[in-house]
């Protein structure tokens, strides 16, 4: 009897093995990817990056279970070009998206070119279900919409939440106007959870660019005035809650170990945020405007609690995400991104000889090793010091019910970064290992370093010029 049971057991194993191969019942061999992209979140806005008051237990857990990069950069100190860099793996100067589309300023022709291959398009071509949830800001004309550029689904605002009109778009239809911004983080999160549930048995890619903490700040009733750290802290706590919900859902569905999750920001903070002691803020190419947090989690692949201080840049997420999913990057164009999985898993050195940042169509900084060269002063010569009782109003007036707390929005007296440091008109050189707050210009003492970095800048700029006909 025992012998017969043994034979039946072996036959069952063989049967299951055959079914597995014929009918596709085998364990999934794909990797899901989620990129959570905060808007204007500062390098110092998270507890795991040193904020003394904001509570971010879920994001801290993400870091504890994965890796942190402490010298991670955006390519621009503002929205659209940074997003173009992430979506294409190319410095935005190559894509032509070097300024922000803005409907109320008449800037309607700026958008992601059809010739570019977005993350959505690359993943979709590989058989993934794709969704973009949140702020797109790569064009608000129909041809620029996410669903025209690789995303099966879209829910969000097509540009910044302080631009007019603030319309919530689902696919290509306006589903809410004016937008109740206090509900955005919650609704975005619910859509992400629903998408994961619907696609739990197939590969998926989620691009989740939050509306917050871009101004105007807004948090739902569950978080508003609950943290004791002001409206900005309420907003950060709700983003943290959102991250926790997503990670918990992955665990419940058994998708944890086959899902790579990135968390980062498009640029440095606005008033009310924190650069973590770096100079400047959003809009400037000081460290406070372009250095952002990066956390990556992939259980079984990325060791828990790993920290790398090696420089990397937002274009790297394109290459790293595709590589993790086993998808080849485009071969018919320059891809600036590098696979930084070695930085996330080991003591590897940066794959970049240099990292660059822009403002408009002008190259502004070069970082190589510990050195950072400013090719032009980020300005101004001296920051204006505001007092908390100084009268100030955001130039963008409220649109409908988009602001839940008009008198609690951050004030210029809440400057997010360091305001001191040497002033220079053109060339400035800083040792970021010894002087991360960029206080002491060392250009005169190191002319050889200046010339070396200028040569790197010139070589890079030459590579961005259109090929001769």
KOLBAVEX-91297 format. One record per residue: residue in three letters; x, y, z of N, C-alpha, C in turn. Coordinates in steps of 0.02 Angstrom, whole numbers, plus 50000, padded with zeros to 5 digits. Example, Ala and Ser with C-alpha at 12.3 -4.5 7.8 and 13.67 -1.06 7.14 Angstrom:
REM residues 2
ALA506604971650390506154977550390506604983550390;SER506424988850354506844994750357506455000250394;
END
This chain:
REM residues 469
UNK500424993950000500005000050000500435006350000;UNK500945005850044501395011650049501755012749983;UNK501955007049951502295007549886501845010749834;UNK501185008749834500715011449786500615019049796;UNK500575021049860500495028249875501095032149850;UNK501695029049859502305032349836502305033349761;UNK502065028149724502035028649651501545034149631;UNK500945034349664500445039449649500715046449662;UNK501095047049717501385053649734501875055949680;UNK502295051349657502785053049604502425054949539;UNK501895051149523501515052749462501195059649468;UNK500955061349528500655067949538501165073449527;UNK501765072449552502295077349544502455078349470;UNK502495072749433502635073149362502075076849325;UNK501445075149345500865078349313500875085849324;UNK501005087849386501025095049402501585098549365;UNK502145094949357502705097949322502545099049249;UNK502205093849218502015094549148501505100149139;UNK501005100349184500505105649180500825112549187;UNK501305112649230501645118949243501975121549179;UNK502285116949142502635119049081502145120449024;UNK501625116249019501165116948963500675122648973;UNK500405123249034499865128049047500095134349082;UNK500745134949094500995141149123500845142049197;UNK500825136349235500685136849307501315137949348;UNK501895138449315502515138849353502555145449392;UNK503005145549439503105151549479503275157449433;UNK503005163449448503145169249405503885170549399;UNK504105172049338504805173449327504915180749310;UNK504425184849323504475191949308504565196049372;UNK504785202249363504865206849418504405212849408;UNK503975214149456503575220249455504005226049477;UNK503845232049454504215238049474503715243549492;UNK503845246849548503455252549571503925258349584;UNK503795264049554504185270049568503715275149600;UNK503845276649663503465281749700503875288149700;UNK503575293349671503955299449655503615305349689;UNK503875307549745503595313249780503755319649742;UNK503365324849755503445331249720503705336549770;UNK504305338949759504615343949802504775341449872;UNK504885334949879505085332149944505835333349953;UNK506025336550008506725338250020507145332350043;UNK507795333050033508275327850054508215326450129;UNK508015331450168507975330550240507265329950267;UNK506775328450224506075328250245505855321650277;UNK506285316550276506105310050303506485308750367;UNK506165305050412506505303350475507135299450462;UNK507115294850414507715290750400508265294650366;UNK508115300850346508635305350320508765311150369;UNK508525310250431508725314750484508235320050507;UNK507605320050481507145325350503506975324250577;UNK507035329550617506945328750690506215328250713;UNK505735330050669505035330250691504565325950649;UNK504645325950584504185322250541504245314750555;UNK503675311550561503655304350574503495300650509;UNK503975296350489503885292550426504045285150439;UNK503675281750482503845274850499503825269950441;UNK503365270950395503315266250339503885267150289;UNK504055273450275504625274750231505275272750265;UNK505305273750330505895271550368505965263850364;UNK505395260450367505405253150361505635251150291;UNK505415254950241505635253650172506395253950169;UNK506685258950202507415259750203507745254250244;UNK507445252450301507735247250344507735240450310;UNK507235239350267507185232950232507515233250164;UNK507785239050146508105239750081508735244050086;UNK508815248550037509425252550032509265259950027;UNK509725264050052509685271350045510295273750006;UNK510185278249959510735281849927510715289049951;UNK511265291349979511275297950011511575303349965;UNK511815301449907512065306349858511715305149792;UNK511055305649794510645304449735510385311049710;UNK510375311949643510235318449614509675318349563;UNK509335323949560508905325449504509335328949451;UNK509085329149390509455332549337509275339949333;UNK508705341649364508455348549364508185350249433;UNK508185356649451507895358549516507145360049512;UNK506815357849458506105358749453505795353149411;UNK505125353449403504705347749388504805344049322;UNK504565347049267504485343449204505135340349178;UNK505695344149175506305341149148506555335249190;UNK506455335749257506655330149300506245323949282;UNK505595324949269505165319349251505325316449182;UNK505515320849136505725318449071506355314149077;UNK506805316049121507415312249132507255305349160;UNK506805305049209506605298649238506265294149186;UNK505815297049148505405293149101505795290549041;UNK506355293749025506725291848964507425289148977;UNK507675290049039508365288049053508875292549020;UNK508645298548999509075303148962509035310048995;UNK509595313548997509565320449020509055324148977;UNK508645328149010508075331248976508275335548917;UNK508885338048917509115342148861509075338148796;UNK509125331648799509095327348740508365326648716;UNK507885327548761507185326648743506845333048722;UNK507155338748739506855345148724506395347748778;UNK506265343648830505835345848885506275349148938;UNK506405355648929506855359148975506505364349017;UNK505845365149006505445369849045504785366449064;UNK504425369549109503795366749132503215368649086;UNK502825363749063502185365549031501755369049083;UNK501395374149062500985377949110500395380949073;UNK499785378249082499215380649044499035387949056;UNK499075390249119498885397049133499415402049114;UNK500005399749094500525404249068500585403648992;UNK500135399748962500145398948890500675394348863;UNK501005390548907501525385848886501215379048873;UNK500885378448815500485372548800500815367848751;UNK501365369948720501675365848669502235361348695;UNK502395362048759502935358148788502655351348808;UNK503005345948788502775339248807503265334048783;UNK503175327948808503635322548792503575320748717;UNK504115320948679504075319348608503865312148595;UNK503495311048543503275304248525503875299648511;UNK504435302548492505025298648476505375295648537;UNK505225298448596505535295748657505195289248678;UNK505575284948710505305278548736505255279148811;UNK504645280148836504555281048908504595274348945;UNK504645274749010504625268649051503985264849037;UNK503425268449032502805265149017502825261348952;UNK503105264348901503135261048835503605255048837;UNK504165255648872504635250048876504335244148913;UNK504005245448969503695240049007503095237048970;UNK502685241348939502095238848903502305234348845;UNK502825236348809503065232248753503305225448776;UNK503505224948839503745218548867503165214448898;UNK502545216748889501975212948914501725214848982;UNK501975220349009501755222649075501115226749069;UNK500695226549121500165231349129500465237449162;UNK500275243349139500595249549162500075254649184;UNK500255258449235499815263849258500235269649283;UNK499995275649269500275281749297499745284749343;UNK499925286249405499455288949453499755295349483;UNK499455301149469499695307349499499895312549448;UNK500405316249465500615321949424501045319649365;UNK500825320949305501185319149244501685324649226;UNK501455330449210501845336349194502345335349137;UNK502135331249089502525330349028502095332048967;UNK501655336848978501225339248924500495338148940;UNK500075343248927499355342648942498925342948880;UNK499235342948821498835341848760498725334348752;UNK498195332548716497995325448712498565320848691;UNK498965322948643499495318448619500045317248671;UNK500065321448723500575320648774500325316548834;UNK499685314848836499385311348894499755304848908;UNK499775302748971500085296248988499805290448948;UNK499145290248936498865284548899499055284648825;UNK499365290048802499635290248734500385288748734;UNK500665287748794501385286948800501575280948844;UNK501215275448833501415269148864501015266948924;UNK500555270948949500195268949009499485266748993;UNK499325260749015498655258049004498125262049041;UNK498315264749099497845268449140498185274749167;UNK497765279749181498015285949212497485288949257;UNK497685291149315497255295149359497695300549389;UNK497515306849379497915312049409497795318949379;UNK498225323649399498235330449373498815330849324;UNK498695333649266499205333349213499795337949225;UNK499745342349274500305347049288500295348549362;UNK500635353749384500685355349455500005357249483;UNK499905355849547499255357049578499135364449596;UNK499595368849576499465376049585499375379549517;UNK499315375549465499195378349398498445377849383;UNK498205382249340497495382649325497345379849256;UNK496805376149246496335373749296496575367249328;UNK496405366149391496615360049426496065354849413;UNK496185350649362495695345649341495955338649355;UNK495535334349380495715327349390495525323449327;UNK496015319949299495915316349236495945308849250;UNK495465305249222495485297849223495515295649151;UNK496075292749132496175291049061496295297349021;UNK495785299548985495825305948949495215310248962;UNK494835308649015494225312249031494295316049097;UNK494015322149099493995325949162493445322849205;UNK493625320649265493135317449310492995321649372;UNK493385326949383493235331349439493545338249427;UNK493115343349435493345350249434492825354549470;UNK493035358649517493715359249543493895353249587;UNK494525352049594494775346149629494795347449705;UNK494565342649742494625342949815495315339949831;UNK495815344349837496505341949842496645338049906;UNK496245339349957496355335850020496255328250013;UNK495915326149960495775319049951496255315649902;UNK496705319349872497115316649818497555310849839;UNK497945311649892498395306249913498005299949928;UNK497435300649961497025294849978496765291449914;UNK496485295349868496205292449808496735289449763;UNK497305292749758497855289949719498055283149747;UNK498105282749813498315276549845497815270949834;UNK497165272649839496645267649827496685264949755;UNK496835269449708496885267249638497495262549629;UNK498035264149663498635259849659498495252949688;UNK498145252749744497985246349775497515242249731;UNK497035245649701496565242249655496945239449595;UNK497405243249569497795240949510498215234849528;UNK498525234949586498925229149608498475223049615;UNK497895223849645497435218349655497215215349588;UNK497055219749540496815217449475497355214049433;UNK497985215649449498535213049408499015208749448;UNK498775205749502499205201849546499485195649513;UNK499165193349460499395187249427499745188549361;UNK499935194749350500305196349289500795201949305;UNK501315202949263501805208149278501515215149271;UNK501715219549317501465226449313502015231449330;UNK501915237549304502345243249319501905248949342;UNK502055251749400501685257349427502145263349433;UNK501965268749401502305275149409501825279549449;UNK502035281349510501595284649558501895291349579;UNK501825296449537502075303149554501565307049595;UNK501675307349660501225310849706501145318249688;UNK500575321149708500475328349702500855332049757;UNK500935328949813501225332049872501955330049882;UNK502325334249921502135340449956502215346949916;UNK502085346649851502055352749811501505357249838;UNK501615363749835501105368449856500525368549806;UNK499915369749826499675370649894499625364049931;UNK499855364049993499845358150035499125356350053;UNK498985349850054498315347650073498355340450100;UNK498005339250154497975332550184497255330850201;UNK497085324450200496405322350215496255323050290;UNK495625322350307495415323350376495775318750425;UNK495955312750402496295308050445496975310650469;UNK497275315050430497955317350446497985324850461;UNK497505328650437497525335850446497505337650520;UNK498015341450541498095343750610498165338050661;UNK498405332350637498475326650682499195325350704;UNK499675328350669500375326550684500715331350732;UNK500455337350738500785342350781501395345350749;UNK501505344050684502085346750649501885351450592;UNK501275354050596501045358650544500775354950483;UNK500515358850436500205355950377500705351950336;UNK501315354450331501835350850293501945343950324;UNK502005343750390502095337350424501505332650414;UNK500895335450414500295331450401500335328150332;UNK500545332150283500595329750214501105324050209;UNK501685324950240502215319850239501965313450271;UNK501605314150326501345308250361500855304450318;UNK500445308050278499965304650235500325301050178;UNK500845304150151501245300650100501545294350129;UNK501795294750190502075288950224501545283450233;UNK500945285450252500395280650257500275277150191;UNK500285281050137500175278250070500705272950053;UNK501335274450068501865269550056501745263250096;UNK501535264050158501405258250200500855253850173;UNK500315256950147499765253150119499995248950059;UNK500405251850018500635248349958501075242349977;UNK501555243550022501995238050043501595232450076;UNK501125234350119500715229250153500315225150103;UNK500045228450051499665224750001500095219849962;UNK500705221949946501165217349912501295211149955;UNK501375212150019501505206450064500895201950068;UNK500305204750075499695200850080499585196550018;UNK499745199249960499645195749897500225191149878;UNK500745190949920501315186749905501755189349848;UNK501725195849837502105198949782502735202349806;UNK502865201949870503405205749901504075204549869;UNK504265198249861504945196649839505035197249764;UNK504485198449727504565199249655504395206449634;UNK504425211049682504275218049667504825222649692;UNK505115226349645505615231449661505255238149670;UNK505365241349727505035247649743505565253049752;UNK505475258649716505895264549725505475270049756;UNK505795273949800505485280049826505975285749820;UNK505775291149787506215296949779505795303249767;UNK506125308649747505795315149737506065318349673;UNK505665322849644505865325949581506395331349589;UNK506405334649646506895340049659506855341949732;UNK507225347049752507235349149821506595352549843;UNK506575354649907505945357049937505805364449925;UNK505175366049931504915372849933504905374950006;UNK504645380850020504595383250089504235378150132;UNK504475377350193504165372750240504505365950242;UNK504865364150188505215357850187505905358350216;UNK506315353150207506985353150235507475350050186;UNK508035353550176508575350850135509055346650177;UNK508935346150241509385342350284510055345750293;UNK510065352450290510695356050300511065357750236;UNK510765356350179511075358150115510885365250096;UNK511275368350054511165375250034510615375649980;UNK510215380949984509735382349932509075378649939;UNK508695378449884508025375449884507825373949813;UNK507215371649804506935370549738507065376549692;UNK507205375249629507315380649581508025382749574;UNK508455380449619509175382249617509605376049614;UNK510175376549583510605370749576511115369949632;UNK510995373449688511345371549749511135364349766;UNK511505361249812511345354349831510615353749855;UNK510375358849890509695358549916509165358249863;UNK509325360349802508845360349748508845354049706;UNK509415350349707509465344549662509625337949697;UNK509865338149760509995331749794509355329549828;UNK509155323249816508525320749842508635313749873;UNK508175311649916508255304949945508085299549894;UNK508425293849899508235287949860508235281949906;UNK507685278249905507625272049942507405266749892;UNK507695260749897507505255249854507425248949896;UNK506895245249882506745239149920506575233449873;UNK506905227849882506765221849843506995215849885;UNK506545213249927506735207849972507055201949936;UNK507615199649964507975194149935508495196249884;UNK508455202449861508945204949812509345210849840;UNK509005215449874509345221149904509415219849979;UNK510015219750006510115218250077509815223650122;UNK509495221650176509175226550221509685231250254;UNK509495237550259509905242450295510515244750257;UNK510565243250193511155245250154511155252750140;UNK511735255850145511805262950131512395264050084;UNK512275267850031512825269749985512875277249982;UNK513475279849985513605287049978513885288749910;UNK513845284049864514095285249796513585289349756;UNK513825294049715513365298149675513005294149621;UNK512365295549615511945292749562511425298049544;UNK511035296749491510605301949464509955298849439;UNK509435302849433508765300349418508725296349354;UNK509125297849303509105293949241509275286649254;UNK509625285249309509825278449324509235273949340;UNK508685276749364508105272549381507815269249318;UNK507855272649262507615269849199507985263349183;UNK508645263849181509055258049164509005252649216;UNK509015254549280508995249749334508335245949336;UNK507775249549326507125246349326507055241449268;UNK507255243449209507215239049151507665232949160;UNK508265234049185508735228549196508455223549246;UNK508145226049300507855221649351507295217349322;UNK506935220149273506385216549242506605212249183;UNK507255212449167507505208549111507325211449043;UNK507215218149041507025221548979507625225448952;UNK507765224548889508325228148858508155235548851;UNK508625239748865508525246948854508615248448780;UNK508325253948756508385255648684509115256048663;UNK509255253548603509935253548576510035258848522;UNK509495262348503509545266948447509635274148468;UNK509805275348531509895282148557510355282048617;UNK510595287848636511005288248697510565287648758;UNK510705282748800510385282048865510905283948917;UNK510765289148955511245291549004511235287549069;UNK510675284249082510605280449144511065274449147;UNK511275272749207511685266749220511305262149267;UNK511475255849264511185251049312511515251949380;UNK511145254649428511445255949494511275250549546;UNK511045244649522510925239249569511545237549610;UNK512155237849581512745236649623512805241649681;UNK512595247849671512615252649726512115250949779;UNK511565247949759511025246249806511155239749844;UNK511655235949821511775229349851512475228349877;UNK512935232949863513635231849882514005238449892;UNK514645237949901515065243849910515365246249844;UNK515015244949790515255246849724515335254349718;UNK515755256349671515875263449657515365265849605;UNK515255272349604514775275149556514965273349484;UNK514485271849441514645270549371514735276949330;UNK514665282749362514695289149326515375292549336;UNK515675294549281516265298849287516055305649312;UNK515465307849290515205314349312514445314249308;UNK514135318449350513415319449350513285326849338;UNK512765328349298512635335149277511945337549299;UNK511885344049308511225346949319511135353149275;UNK510515354449259510335359849213509835364549244;UNK509775370449214509215375049224509055377749156;UNK508445376649132508285378349063508705374149017;UNK508985377248965509405373548919510155374548933;UNK510315376848993511015378149010511265373249063;UNK511845370249048512175365949096512435370249153;UNK512265368449214512435372649271512945369649319;UNK512925363049329513405360049377513675353549350;UNK514275351949374514595345549360514835342749426;UNK514635336649442514905333349501515315327349478;UNK515925326949503516355321249489516735319649553;UNK516625313549579516935311849643516665316449697;UNK517115319349736516905323749790516805330949767;UNK516995332349705516995339349682516355341149645;UNK516125347149656515565349949619515745356749592;UNK515685357449527515835363849494515195367249472;UNK515105373449493514565377649467514835381649408;UNK514515380949351514725384749292514415391749292;UNK513935392749336513625399249345513325399349415;UNK513325405049447513035405449514512295403949512;UNK512055399549557511325398249561510945404349585;UNK511295409149616510985415349640510505414049697;UNK510225419349726510445426349716511075427649758;UNK511335433849752511935435449791511805434849866;UNK511195436749886511015436149955510275434649961;UNK510115429249996509415427350005509055432450049;UNK508435434050030508035438450072507815434650134;UNK507905437650191507695434550254507005437250272;UNK506525432850273505835434650290505705433550364;UNK505275437750391505015436650458504335433350454;UNK504155429650504503535425850501502915430250495;UNK502965436550517502385440950512502405445450451;UNK502905444550407502925448250344502355446050299;UNK502035450850267501485449150222501765446150158;UNK501475440650139501685437150078501095433050053;UNK500995432849988500465428849959500725425349897;UNK500545419149889500735415349830500425418849769;UNK500835419749717500585423249658500035419349622;UNK500005412849633499485408849603498875408749649;UNK498345412149629497745412449670497405405649673;UNK497015404449726496675397949732496185396749674;UNK496115390349657495655388349604495135383749637;UNK494525386249646494015382049676494185379949747;UNK494115373349761494235370849828494905367249833;UNK495385369449793496015365849793496415366849856;UNK496315372349893496675373549955496215372550014;UNK496395367950059495965366850117496185371250176;UNK496785373850173497045377650229497435383650203;UNK497105388750176497455394250144497905398150191;UNK497755398050256498165401950303498695397650336;UNK498745391450316499255387050345499775384950294;UNK499745387650234500245386150184500925388850207;UNK501455385450186502135387450207502295394550185;UNK502665398050227502845405150218503585405550202;UNK503815410650165504525411350149504985411650209;UNK504705413350268505125413250328505325406050346;UNK504975401150317505135394150328505595391750272;UNK506155395250263506625393550209506905386550223;UNK506915382250172507085375250185507825373450190;UNK508265378050165508965376250161509415381450193;UNK510065380150188510575384750214510595390950169;UNK510635396850200510605403050162511285406650160;UNK511785403850193512445407050195512925403650146;UNK513535406450140514035403550098514365408550052;UNK514945406550025515305410949980514885412649918;UNK514985418649893514635421049833515135421349776;UNK514925419349717515355419749658514915421449599;UNK515215424549549514825426849491514745421249440;UNK515285417649426515245412449375515465405749403;UNK516125404549404516375398049424516425397449500;UNK516165391849526516225390349597516375382949605;UNK516835381249650517035374249660516975372449733;UNK516655366849747516535364749816516725357449826;UNK517005356149885517165349349907516565346649946;UNK516165342449915515545340149947515655335150002;UNK516235332150004516375327650061516505331650124;UNK516915336850118517075340950177516605346750188;UNK516225348550136515805354550139515155353350100;UNK514725348750124514105347250087513635353150083;UNK513685358150127513255364050125513515369450079;UNK514055368050042514335372549991514455379650019;UNK514855379950071514995386250103515645389550077;UNK516125385350057516785387950041516985386449969;UNK517025391749930517215391249859517965390049855;UNK518165384549824518875382649820519145383149749;UNK518805386849706519005387149636519705390049627;UNK519855395449661520515398649652521075394149675;UNK520955390149727521485385749753521575379449712;UNK521095377949668521125371549630520975372649556;UNK521385376649522521255378049450521275371749407;UNK521675366849426521715360649387521065356749391;UNK520755356549450520115353149458519575356749418;UNK519595363449421519105367449383519155365849309;UNK519755365649283519845364349211519635357249193;UNK519765352549237519575345649224518815344949220;UNK518455348049267517725347649267517415351749210;UNK517725357249192517485361049134517555356949071;UNK518095353249065518185348949006517645343549003;UNK517465340749062516915335849064516265338949041;UNK516145345149063515535348649044515515349848969;UNK516065352048941516085353348869515985346948828;UNK516285341548851516205335148817515475332848819;UNK515165333648877514465331648883514015335948839;UNK514115342548841513705346948800513775345348726;UNK514365343448706514475341548636514055335448618;UNK513985330848666513605324648653512855325948647;UNK512615331648672511905333148670511695337048608;UNK512185339048568512015342748507511725338048454;UNK511225340348418510925336148366511445334148315;UNK511395328048290511865325648240511785329748176;UNK512335330948142512325334748079511945330848026;UNK511555334547987511165331347934511625328547880;
END
